[in-house]
Amino acid sequence: MDVSKEIRQAVDTGNVILGTDKSRKVLKIGQAKLVIVSSNCRSEVLEDIRRYSGLANIPVHIFAGDSAELGLACGKPFLVSVLAVLEPGVSNILSLGKTK
């Protein structure tokens, strides 16, 4: 599976939250179906994401690239460290959470 392509399809056709703070909020209330974190995400942010996702039983996927590459995969001209997938649209992105 081309992860970058699936992320882009999810952003374009589904409902995806970009950003650390907004992603934490949807994690706390259990709305996310999958969280994707860049490989260079700060360790304290990653710890928070893992704690909240563990409580809500939401899978976390570590993206192979850094935040610049994750931003490009989303089709955005800025850095993205964390994104939360609420609805996958026509993408197959949720299968990333089943590989754990």
Backbone as XML, in Angstrom:
<?xml version="1.0"?>
<chain id="A" units="angstrom">
  <residue number="1" name="MET">
    <atom name="N" x="0.832" y="-1.174" z="0.000"/>
    <atom name="CA" x="0.000" y="0.000" z="0.000"/>
    <atom name="C" x="0.883" y="1.245" z="0.000"/>
  </residue>
  <residue number="2" name="ASP">
    <atom name="N" x="0.540" y="2.216" z="-0.824"/>
    <atom name="CA" x="1.238" y="3.501" z="-0.848"/>
    <atom name="C" x="0.586" y="4.389" z="0.217"/>
  </residue>
  <residue number="3" name="VAL">
    <atom name="N" x="1.241" y="4.524" z="1.353"/>
    <atom name="CA" x="0.677" y="5.245" z="2.499"/>
    <atom name="C" x="0.416" y="6.702" z="2.152"/>
  </residue>
  <residue number="4" name="SER">
    <atom name="N" x="1.344" y="7.342" z="1.463"/>
    <atom name="CA" x="1.169" y="8.751" z="1.097"/>
    <atom name="C" x="-0.062" y="8.948" z="0.220"/>
  </residue>
  <residue number="5" name="LYS">
    <atom name="N" x="-0.267" y="8.045" z="-0.721"/>
    <atom name="CA" x="-1.434" y="8.129" z="-1.602"/>
    <atom name="C" x="-2.727" y="7.953" z="-0.809"/>
  </residue>
  <residue number="6" name="GLU">
    <atom name="N" x="-2.736" y="7.002" z="0.110"/>
    <atom name="CA" x="-3.933" y="6.762" z="0.923"/>
    <atom name="C" x="-4.230" y="7.956" z="1.835"/>
  </residue>
  <residue number="7" name="ILE">
    <atom name="N" x="-3.172" y="8.571" z="2.378"/>
    <atom name="CA" x="-3.364" y="9.758" z="3.213"/>
    <atom name="C" x="-3.983" y="10.866" z="2.383"/>
  </residue>
  <residue number="8" name="ARG">
    <atom name="N" x="-3.461" y="11.082" z="1.185"/>
    <atom name="CA" x="-3.987" y="12.140" z="0.318"/>
    <atom name="C" x="-5.447" y="11.883" z="-0.030"/>
  </residue>
  <residue number="9" name="GLN">
    <atom name="N" x="-5.804" y="10.627" z="-0.321"/>
    <atom name="CA" x="-7.198" y="10.302" z="-0.635"/>
    <atom name="C" x="-8.097" y="10.549" z="0.574"/>
  </residue>
  <residue number="10" name="ALA">
    <atom name="N" x="-7.617" y="10.217" z="1.756"/>
    <atom name="CA" x="-8.402" y="10.444" z="2.969"/>
    <atom name="C" x="-8.617" y="11.938" z="3.202"/>
  </residue>
  <residue number="11" name="VAL">
    <atom name="N" x="-7.571" y="12.737" z="2.985"/>
    <atom name="CA" x="-7.680" y="14.188" z="3.155"/>
    <atom name="C" x="-8.660" y="14.768" z="2.131"/>
  </residue>
  <residue number="12" name="ASP">
    <atom name="N" x="-8.581" y="14.296" z="0.889"/>
    <atom name="CA" x="-9.410" y="14.838" z="-0.187"/>
    <atom name="C" x="-10.861" y="14.383" z="-0.126"/>
  </residue>
  <residue number="13" name="THR">
    <atom name="N" x="-11.110" y="13.141" z="0.292"/>
    <atom name="CA" x="-12.481" y="12.603" z="0.209"/>
    <atom name="C" x="-13.117" y="12.304" z="1.559"/>
  </residue>
  <residue number="14" name="GLY">
    <atom name="N" x="-12.327" y="12.284" z="2.609"/>
    <atom name="CA" x="-12.864" y="11.938" z="3.927"/>
    <atom name="C" x="-12.891" y="13.133" z="4.856"/>
  </residue>
  <residue number="15" name="ASN">
    <atom name="N" x="-12.810" y="12.854" z="6.138"/>
    <atom name="CA" x="-12.781" y="13.889" z="7.169"/>
    <atom name="C" x="-11.540" y="13.646" z="8.016"/>
  </residue>
  <residue number="16" name="VAL">
    <atom name="N" x="-10.553" y="14.536" z="7.867"/>
    <atom name="CA" x="-9.267" y="14.387" z="8.537"/>
    <atom name="C" x="-8.953" y="15.680" z="9.286"/>
  </residue>
  <residue number="17" name="ILE">
    <atom name="N" x="-8.515" y="15.531" z="10.526"/>
    <atom name="CA" x="-8.111" y="16.664" z="11.354"/>
    <atom name="C" x="-6.591" y="16.753" z="11.313"/>
  </residue>
  <residue number="18" name="LEU">
    <atom name="N" x="-6.068" y="17.937" z="10.993"/>
    <atom name="CA" x="-4.624" y="18.154" z="10.964"/>
    <atom name="C" x="-4.212" y="18.958" z="12.188"/>
  </residue>
  <residue number="19" name="GLY">
    <atom name="N" x="-3.099" y="18.564" z="12.790"/>
    <atom name="CA" x="-2.563" y="19.333" z="13.902"/>
    <atom name="C" x="-2.606" y="18.585" z="15.220"/>
  </residue>
  <residue number="20" name="THR">
    <atom name="N" x="-1.647" y="18.890" z="16.052"/>
    <atom name="CA" x="-1.484" y="18.205" z="17.331"/>
    <atom name="C" x="-2.641" y="18.477" z="18.283"/>
  </residue>
  <residue number="21" name="ASP">
    <atom name="N" x="-2.961" y="19.751" z="18.499"/>
    <atom name="CA" x="-3.985" y="20.094" z="19.485"/>
    <atom name="C" x="-5.364" y="19.584" z="19.089"/>
  </residue>
  <residue number="22" name="LYS">
    <atom name="N" x="-5.743" y="19.784" z="17.825"/>
    <atom name="CA" x="-7.056" y="19.329" z="17.375"/>
    <atom name="C" x="-7.145" y="17.801" z="17.394"/>
  </residue>
  <residue number="23" name="SER">
    <atom name="N" x="-6.038" y="17.143" z="17.042"/>
    <atom name="CA" x="-6.033" y="15.675" z="17.052"/>
    <atom name="C" x="-6.170" y="15.147" z="18.474"/>
  </residue>
  <residue number="24" name="ARG">
    <atom name="N" x="-5.509" y="15.788" z="19.433"/>
    <atom name="CA" x="-5.657" y="15.387" z="20.839"/>
    <atom name="C" x="-7.102" y="15.517" z="21.297"/>
  </residue>
  <residue number="25" name="LYS">
    <atom name="N" x="-7.764" y="16.593" z="20.887"/>
    <atom name="CA" x="-9.160" y="16.814" z="21.294"/>
    <atom name="C" x="-10.075" y="15.700" z="20.795"/>
  </residue>
  <residue number="26" name="VAL">
    <atom name="N" x="-9.939" y="15.325" z="19.505"/>
    <atom name="CA" x="-10.808" y="14.272" z="18.989"/>
    <atom name="C" x="-10.432" y="12.912" z="19.573"/>
  </residue>
  <residue number="27" name="LEU">
    <atom name="N" x="-9.167" y="12.734" z="19.945"/>
    <atom name="CA" x="-8.759" y="11.498" z="20.617"/>
    <atom name="C" x="-9.407" y="11.401" z="21.997"/>
  </residue>
  <residue number="28" name="LYS">
    <atom name="N" x="-9.408" y="12.506" z="22.729"/>
    <atom name="CA" x="-9.970" y="12.505" z="24.083"/>
    <atom name="C" x="-11.444" y="12.145" z="24.103"/>
  </residue>
  <residue number="29" name="ILE">
    <atom name="N" x="-12.165" y="12.537" z="23.050"/>
    <atom name="CA" x="-13.599" y="12.215" z="23.016"/>
    <atom name="C" x="-13.893" y="10.970" z="22.176"/>
  </residue>
  <residue number="30" name="GLY">
    <atom name="N" x="-12.831" y="10.324" z="21.682"/>
    <atom name="CA" x="-12.984" y="9.034" z="21.002"/>
    <atom name="C" x="-13.563" y="9.105" z="19.606"/>
  </residue>
  <residue number="31" name="GLN">
    <atom name="N" x="-13.443" y="10.227" z="18.917"/>
    <atom name="CA" x="-14.019" y="10.354" z="17.576"/>
    <atom name="C" x="-13.107" y="9.850" z="16.463"/>
  </residue>
  <residue number="32" name="ALA">
    <atom name="N" x="-11.822" y="9.811" z="16.695"/>
    <atom name="CA" x="-10.882" y="9.401" z="15.645"/>
    <atom name="C" x="-10.949" y="7.892" z="15.423"/>
  </residue>
  <residue number="33" name="LYS">
    <atom name="N" x="-10.682" y="7.487" z="14.187"/>
    <atom name="CA" x="-10.611" y="6.068" z="13.857"/>
    <atom name="C" x="-9.165" y="5.614" z="13.687"/>
  </residue>
  <residue number="34" name="LEU">
    <atom name="N" x="-8.268" y="6.577" z="13.429"/>
    <atom name="CA" x="-6.848" y="6.301" z="13.251"/>
    <atom name="C" x="-6.090" y="7.605" z="13.450"/>
  </residue>
  <residue number="35" name="VAL">
    <atom name="N" x="-4.916" y="7.514" z="14.053"/>
    <atom name="CA" x="-4.039" y="8.682" z="14.203"/>
    <atom name="C" x="-2.725" y="8.360" z="13.514"/>
  </residue>
  <residue number="36" name="ILE">
    <atom name="N" x="-2.240" y="9.321" z="12.727"/>
    <atom name="CA" x="-0.965" y="9.169" z="12.033"/>
    <atom name="C" x="-0.022" y="10.241" z="12.562"/>
  </residue>
  <residue number="37" name="VAL">
    <atom name="N" x="1.177" y="9.810" z="12.953"/>
    <atom name="CA" x="2.165" y="10.696" z="13.565"/>
    <atom name="C" x="3.434" y="10.662" z="12.714"/>
  </residue>
  <residue number="38" name="SER">
    <atom name="N" x="4.036" y="11.826" z="12.483"/>
    <atom name="CA" x="5.278" y="11.876" z="11.705"/>
    <atom name="C" x="6.423" y="11.249" z="12.505"/>
  </residue>
  <residue number="39" name="SER">
    <atom name="N" x="7.457" y="10.831" z="11.800"/>
    <atom name="CA" x="8.583" y="10.165" z="12.454"/>
    <atom name="C" x="9.384" y="11.102" z="13.354"/>
  </residue>
  <residue number="40" name="ASN">
    <atom name="N" x="9.299" y="12.413" z="13.108"/>
    <atom name="CA" x="10.053" y="13.359" z="13.922"/>
    <atom name="C" x="9.175" y="14.123" z="14.915"/>
  </residue>
  <residue number="41" name="CYS">
    <atom name="N" x="8.018" y="13.585" z="15.217"/>
    <atom name="CA" x="7.123" y="14.213" z="16.187"/>
    <atom name="C" x="7.802" y="14.239" z="17.558"/>
  </residue>
  <residue number="42" name="ARG">
    <atom name="N" x="7.600" y="15.322" z="18.304"/>
    <atom name="CA" x="8.218" y="15.434" z="19.627"/>
    <atom name="C" x="7.768" y="14.281" z="20.520"/>
  </residue>
  <residue number="43" name="SER">
    <atom name="N" x="8.672" y="13.792" z="21.340"/>
    <atom name="CA" x="8.399" y="12.610" z="22.167"/>
    <atom name="C" x="7.260" y="12.841" z="23.146"/>
  </residue>
  <residue number="44" name="GLU">
    <atom name="N" x="7.152" y="14.046" z="23.729"/>
    <atom name="CA" x="6.050" y="14.287" z="24.674"/>
    <atom name="C" x="4.699" y="14.292" z="23.972"/>
  </residue>
  <residue number="45" name="VAL">
    <atom name="N" x="4.662" y="14.746" z="22.727"/>
    <atom name="CA" x="3.413" y="14.714" z="21.951"/>
    <atom name="C" x="3.060" y="13.270" z="21.637"/>
  </residue>
  <residue number="46" name="LEU">
    <atom name="N" x="4.040" y="12.483" z="21.227"/>
    <atom name="CA" x="3.802" y="11.078" z="20.910"/>
    <atom name="C" x="3.314" y="10.315" z="22.146"/>
  </residue>
  <residue number="47" name="GLU">
    <atom name="N" x="3.882" y="10.609" z="23.310"/>
    <atom name="CA" x="3.421" y="9.966" z="24.546"/>
    <atom name="C" x="1.969" y="10.293" z="24.824"/>
  </residue>
  <residue number="48" name="ASP">
    <atom name="N" x="1.573" y="11.557" z="24.664"/>
    <atom name="CA" x="0.178" y="11.957" z="24.853"/>
    <atom name="C" x="-0.743" y="11.231" z="23.882"/>
  </residue>
  <residue number="49" name="ILE">
    <atom name="N" x="-0.349" y="11.209" z="22.617"/>
    <atom name="CA" x="-1.154" y="10.562" z="21.583"/>
    <atom name="C" x="-1.333" y="9.080" z="21.916"/>
  </residue>
  <residue number="50" name="ARG">
    <atom name="N" x="-0.258" y="8.429" z="22.308"/>
    <atom name="CA" x="-0.353" y="6.995" z="22.642"/>
    <atom name="C" x="-1.215" y="6.751" z="23.875"/>
  </residue>
  <residue number="51" name="ARG">
    <atom name="N" x="-1.103" y="7.642" z="24.865"/>
    <atom name="CA" x="-1.914" y="7.483" z="26.077"/>
    <atom name="C" x="-3.403" y="7.606" z="25.746"/>
  </residue>
  <residue number="52" name="TYR">
    <atom name="N" x="-3.779" y="8.675" z="25.050"/>
    <atom name="CA" x="-5.190" y="8.902" z="24.727"/>
    <atom name="C" x="-5.723" y="7.854" z="23.760"/>
  </residue>
  <residue number="53" name="SER">
    <atom name="N" x="-4.907" y="7.445" z="22.801"/>
    <atom name="CA" x="-5.377" y="6.434" z="21.852"/>
    <atom name="C" x="-5.537" y="5.078" z="22.530"/>
  </residue>
  <residue number="54" name="GLY">
    <atom name="N" x="-4.682" y="4.797" z="23.502"/>
    <atom name="CA" x="-4.815" y="3.551" z="24.249"/>
    <atom name="C" x="-6.092" y="3.507" z="25.064"/>
  </residue>
  <residue number="55" name="LEU">
    <atom name="N" x="-6.459" y="4.621" z="25.656"/>
    <atom name="CA" x="-7.688" y="4.688" z="26.442"/>
    <atom name="C" x="-8.926" y="4.492" z="25.568"/>
  </residue>
  <residue number="56" name="ALA">
    <atom name="N" x="-8.879" y="5.026" z="24.346"/>
    <atom name="CA" x="-10.027" y="4.936" z="23.445"/>
    <atom name="C" x="-9.911" y="3.779" z="22.450"/>
  </residue>
  <residue number="57" name="ASN">
    <atom name="N" x="-8.828" y="2.995" z="22.546"/>
    <atom name="CA" x="-8.592" y="1.866" z="21.648"/>
    <atom name="C" x="-8.563" y="2.311" z="20.180"/>
  </residue>
  <residue number="58" name="ILE">
    <atom name="N" x="-7.828" y="3.386" z="19.913"/>
    <atom name="CA" x="-7.676" y="3.931" z="18.568"/>
    <atom name="C" x="-6.249" y="3.653" z="18.102"/>
  </residue>
  <residue number="59" name="PRO">
    <atom name="N" x="-6.079" y="3.055" z="16.922"/>
    <atom name="CA" x="-4.732" y="2.728" z="16.455"/>
    <atom name="C" x="-3.910" y="3.967" z="16.100"/>
  </residue>
  <residue number="60" name="VAL">
    <atom name="N" x="-2.592" y="3.859" z="16.306"/>
    <atom name="CA" x="-1.644" y="4.914" z="15.973"/>
    <atom name="C" x="-0.668" y="4.344" z="14.954"/>
  </residue>
  <residue number="61" name="HIS">
    <atom name="N" x="-0.439" y="5.095" z="13.879"/>
    <atom name="CA" x="0.528" y="4.688" z="12.861"/>
    <atom name="C" x="1.637" y="5.739" z="12.813"/>
  </residue>
  <residue number="62" name="ILE">
    <atom name="N" x="2.882" y="5.294" z="12.861"/>
    <atom name="CA" x="4.024" y="6.197" z="12.734"/>
    <atom name="C" x="4.379" y="6.281" z="11.249"/>
  </residue>
  <residue number="63" name="PHE">
    <atom name="N" x="4.218" y="7.464" z="10.675"/>
    <atom name="CA" x="4.527" y="7.716" z="9.272"/>
    <atom name="C" x="6.045" y="7.644" z="9.081"/>
  </residue>
  <residue number="64" name="ALA">
    <atom name="N" x="6.493" y="7.042" z="8.005"/>
    <atom name="CA" x="7.923" y="6.841" z="7.782"/>
    <atom name="C" x="8.680" y="8.152" z="7.551"/>
  </residue>
  <residue number="65" name="GLY">
    <atom name="N" x="8.008" y="9.172" z="7.073"/>
    <atom name="CA" x="8.669" y="10.436" z="6.794"/>
    <atom name="C" x="8.519" y="11.438" z="7.923"/>
  </residue>
  <residue number="66" name="ASP">
    <atom name="N" x="9.215" y="12.566" z="7.773"/>
    <atom name="CA" x="9.133" y="13.612" z="8.785"/>
    <atom name="C" x="7.870" y="14.466" z="8.569"/>
  </residue>
  <residue number="67" name="SER">
    <atom name="N" x="7.735" y="15.528" z="9.362"/>
    <atom name="CA" x="6.526" y="16.343" z="9.308"/>
    <atom name="C" x="6.383" y="17.091" z="7.976"/>
  </residue>
  <residue number="68" name="ALA">
    <atom name="N" x="7.488" y="17.413" z="7.335"/>
    <atom name="CA" x="7.410" y="18.054" z="6.011"/>
    <atom name="C" x="6.850" y="17.077" z="4.984"/>
  </residue>
  <residue number="69" name="GLU">
    <atom name="N" x="7.305" y="15.831" z="5.042"/>
    <atom name="CA" x="6.815" y="14.810" z="4.107"/>
    <atom name="C" x="5.368" y="14.457" z="4.387"/>
  </residue>
  <residue number="70" name="LEU">
    <atom name="N" x="4.967" y="14.446" z="5.665"/>
    <atom name="CA" x="3.569" y="14.182" z="5.996"/>
    <atom name="C" x="2.690" y="15.326" z="5.497"/>
  </residue>
  <residue number="71" name="GLY">
    <atom name="N" x="3.161" y="16.555" z="5.616"/>
    <atom name="CA" x="2.428" y="17.696" z="5.076"/>
    <atom name="C" x="2.253" y="17.583" z="3.566"/>
  </residue>
  <residue number="72" name="LEU">
    <atom name="N" x="3.312" y="17.184" z="2.872"/>
    <atom name="CA" x="3.220" y="16.993" z="1.420"/>
    <atom name="C" x="2.255" y="15.864" z="1.073"/>
  </residue>
  <residue number="73" name="ALA">
    <atom name="N" x="2.269" y="14.793" z="1.858"/>
    <atom name="CA" x="1.348" y="13.680" z="1.614"/>
    <atom name="C" x="-0.106" y="14.139" z="1.764"/>
  </residue>
  <residue number="74" name="CYS">
    <atom name="N" x="-0.322" y="15.104" z="2.654"/>
    <atom name="CA" x="-1.674" y="15.651" z="2.862"/>
    <atom name="C" x="-2.030" y="16.681" z="1.788"/>
  </residue>
  <residue number="75" name="GLY">
    <atom name="N" x="-1.046" y="17.075" z="0.983"/>
    <atom name="CA" x="-1.283" y="18.095" z="-0.025"/>
    <atom name="C" x="-1.256" y="19.497" z="0.543"/>
  </residue>
  <residue number="76" name="LYS">
    <atom name="N" x="-0.588" y="19.671" z="1.655"/>
    <atom name="CA" x="-0.522" y="20.966" z="2.333"/>
    <atom name="C" x="0.886" y="21.546" z="2.239"/>
  </residue>
  <residue number="77" name="PRO">
    <atom name="N" x="0.991" y="22.886" z="2.149"/>
    <atom name="CA" x="2.311" y="23.520" z="2.054"/>
    <atom name="C" x="2.900" y="23.861" z="3.418"/>
  </residue>
  <residue number="78" name="PHE">
    <atom name="N" x="2.589" y="23.056" z="4.417"/>
    <atom name="CA" x="3.115" y="23.301" z="5.761"/>
    <atom name="C" x="3.394" y="21.970" z="6.448"/>
  </residue>
  <residue number="79" name="LEU">
    <atom name="N" x="4.096" y="22.047" z="7.584"/>
    <atom name="CA" x="4.448" y="20.848" z="8.340"/>
    <atom name="C" x="3.214" y="20.272" z="9.030"/>
  </residue>
  <residue number="80" name="VAL">
    <atom name="N" x="3.110" y="18.943" z="9.044"/>
    <atom name="CA" x="2.039" y="18.252" z="9.755"/>
    <atom name="C" x="2.692" y="17.169" z="10.601"/>
  </residue>
  <residue number="81" name="SER">
    <atom name="N" x="2.581" y="17.291" z="11.919"/>
    <atom name="CA" x="3.159" y="16.293" z="12.813"/>
    <atom name="C" x="2.162" y="15.196" z="13.163"/>
  </residue>
  <residue number="82" name="VAL">
    <atom name="N" x="0.888" y="15.578" z="13.289"/>
    <atom name="CA" x="-0.148" y="14.634" z="13.692"/>
    <atom name="C" x="-1.399" y="14.881" z="12.868"/>
  </residue>
  <residue number="83" name="LEU">
    <atom name="N" x="-2.051" y="13.800" z="12.457"/>
    <atom name="CA" x="-3.368" y="13.922" z="11.849"/>
    <atom name="C" x="-4.254" y="12.812" z="12.376"/>
  </residue>
  <residue number="84" name="ALA">
    <atom name="N" x="-5.529" y="13.131" z="12.501"/>
    <atom name="CA" x="-6.513" y="12.168" z="12.983"/>
    <atom name="C" x="-7.542" y="11.938" z="11.885"/>
  </residue>
  <residue number="85" name="VAL">
    <atom name="N" x="-7.789" y="10.679" z="11.565"/>
    <atom name="CA" x="-8.770" y="10.324" z="10.548"/>
    <atom name="C" x="-10.102" y="10.080" z="11.239"/>
  </residue>
  <residue number="86" name="LEU">
    <atom name="N" x="-11.107" y="10.905" z="10.887"/>
    <atom name="CA" x="-12.453" y="10.720" z="11.420"/>
    <atom name="C" x="-13.279" y="9.857" z="10.481"/>
  </residue>
  <residue number="87" name="GLU">
    <atom name="N" x="-13.160" y="10.129" z="9.186"/>
    <atom name="CA" x="-13.812" y="9.341" z="8.139"/>
    <atom name="C" x="-12.804" y="9.137" z="7.013"/>
  </residue>
  <residue number="88" name="PRO">
    <atom name="N" x="-12.614" y="7.904" z="6.545"/>
    <atom name="CA" x="-11.577" y="7.645" z="5.544"/>
    <atom name="C" x="-11.942" y="8.035" z="4.114"/>
  </residue>
  <residue number="89" name="GLY">
    <atom name="N" x="-13.204" y="8.329" z="3.831"/>
    <atom name="CA" x="-13.602" y="8.616" z="2.452"/>
    <atom name="C" x="-13.413" y="7.371" z="1.598"/>
  </residue>
  <residue number="90" name="VAL">
    <atom name="N" x="-12.873" y="7.543" z="0.391"/>
    <atom name="CA" x="-12.672" y="6.397" z="-0.502"/>
    <atom name="C" x="-11.310" y="5.736" z="-0.307"/>
  </residue>
  <residue number="91" name="SER">
    <atom name="N" x="-10.542" y="6.209" z="0.664"/>
    <atom name="CA" x="-9.213" y="5.640" z="0.900"/>
    <atom name="C" x="-9.307" y="4.334" z="1.700"/>
  </residue>
  <residue number="92" name="ASN">
    <atom name="N" x="-8.218" y="3.625" z="1.716"/>
    <atom name="CA" x="-8.089" y="2.381" z="2.481"/>
    <atom name="C" x="-7.167" y="2.607" z="3.677"/>
  </residue>
  <residue number="93" name="ILE">
    <atom name="N" x="-7.146" y="3.833" z="4.189"/>
    <atom name="CA" x="-6.198" y="4.256" z="5.225"/>
    <atom name="C" x="-6.399" y="3.510" z="6.541"/>
  </residue>
  <residue number="94" name="LEU">
    <atom name="N" x="-7.614" y="3.107" z="6.853"/>
    <atom name="CA" x="-7.860" y="2.452" z="8.142"/>
    <atom name="C" x="-7.187" y="1.085" z="8.243"/>
  </residue>
  <residue number="95" name="SER">
    <atom name="N" x="-6.779" y="0.520" z="7.119"/>
    <atom name="CA" x="-6.076" y="-0.761" z="7.172"/>
    <atom name="C" x="-4.706" y="-0.621" z="7.823"/>
  </residue>
  <residue number="96" name="LEU">
    <atom name="N" x="-4.168" y="0.602" z="7.916"/>
    <atom name="CA" x="-2.897" y="0.823" z="8.614"/>
    <atom name="C" x="-3.029" y="0.472" z="10.094"/>
  </residue>
  <residue number="97" name="GLY">
    <atom name="N" x="-4.166" y="0.709" z="10.663"/>
    <atom name="CA" x="-4.383" y="0.424" z="12.082"/>
    <atom name="C" x="-4.535" y="-1.049" z="12.381"/>
  </residue>
  <residue number="98" name="LYS">
    <atom name="N" x="-4.801" y="-1.859" z="11.362"/>
    <atom name="CA" x="-5.004" y="-3.290" z="11.579"/>
    <atom name="C" x="-3.725" y="-4.090" z="11.477"/>
  </residue>
  <residue number="99" name="THR">
    <atom name="N" x="-2.614" y="-3.422" z="11.125"/>
    <atom name="CA" x="-1.347" y="-4.142" z="10.962"/>
    <atom name="C" x="-0.577" y="-4.259" z="12.264"/>
  </residue>
  <residue number="100" name="LYS">
    <atom name="N" x="-1.144" y="-3.817" z="13.370"/>
    <atom name="CA" x="-0.456" y="-3.837" z="14.660"/>
    <atom name="C" x="-0.441" y="-5.225" z="15.240"/>
  </residue>
</chain>
